[in-house]
């Protein structure tokens, strides 16, 4: 299993309702295979109850959004000619059942769209000819935060669901701010801030105040995602020379390293009701050929 890519059709039942997946033989660091395809599987996000993992793959010909419940084969959720991507966990709202995602056109511009959960009915939320990506719901699903590139750099924007008018949340001249998501209690927006070759993990209040770094190591920290409670977060860092998964809280400067492998471990998604974290890794085949694995949460 560790020496060959695994087919989407060669899957075993793994989880139910957010419980820890059934065990395969673990890697030395404790990580275990979860699901994979012949294409890179990335941009992970869980459903509100943790029973479905959303991820992006080009298995259908162009990048689309797949859902995997640990039992049936992963199913394609989007059927357009555009390249479609979900943002961090928070893109699927519990009460409304809506999934918000980005559809990237050939010219690089990005639409924001939403669909009602497991249904395949797609609605347009925003198209303004700008590159837009990585949308995520507020806890009440009354607004969406997302990344948009204006004046040459990426910034954080948001808009009300009732009448979507893009409003600047945080634009830091000379920096790229991406992958925003609301904390479960709505008190913070977590995001990745990049300048040159360096990336750190920041938070900001939903009203645009108190922007500050919570992880600012002398390395690249990417792909932040919220845990279920207590300000818990997970992210990927190359502080050891290759990307590994770390976890901790925004209220402490101590973070636990969860993976230990020479591969690239990225795109963590913390199951909201289970004590485990899914992530993408190329530890099977290398060369950024990502499959999805899981590890216990700290």
Secondary structure, 3 states (H helix, E strand, C coil): CCCCCCCCCCCCCCCCCCCCCCCCCCCCCCCEEEECCCCCCEEEEECCCCCCEEEEECCCCCCEEEEECCCCCCEECCCCCCEEEECCCCCECCCCCEEEEEEECCCCCEEEEEEECCCCCEEEEECCCCCEEEEEECCCCCEEEEEEEECCEEEEEEEECCCCCCEEEECCCCCEEEEEEECCCCCCEEEEEEECCEEEEEEECCCCCCCEEEECCCCEEEEEEECCCCCEEEEEECCCCCCEEEEEECCCCCCEECCCCCCCEEEEEECCCCCEEEEEECCCCCCCCCEEEEEECC
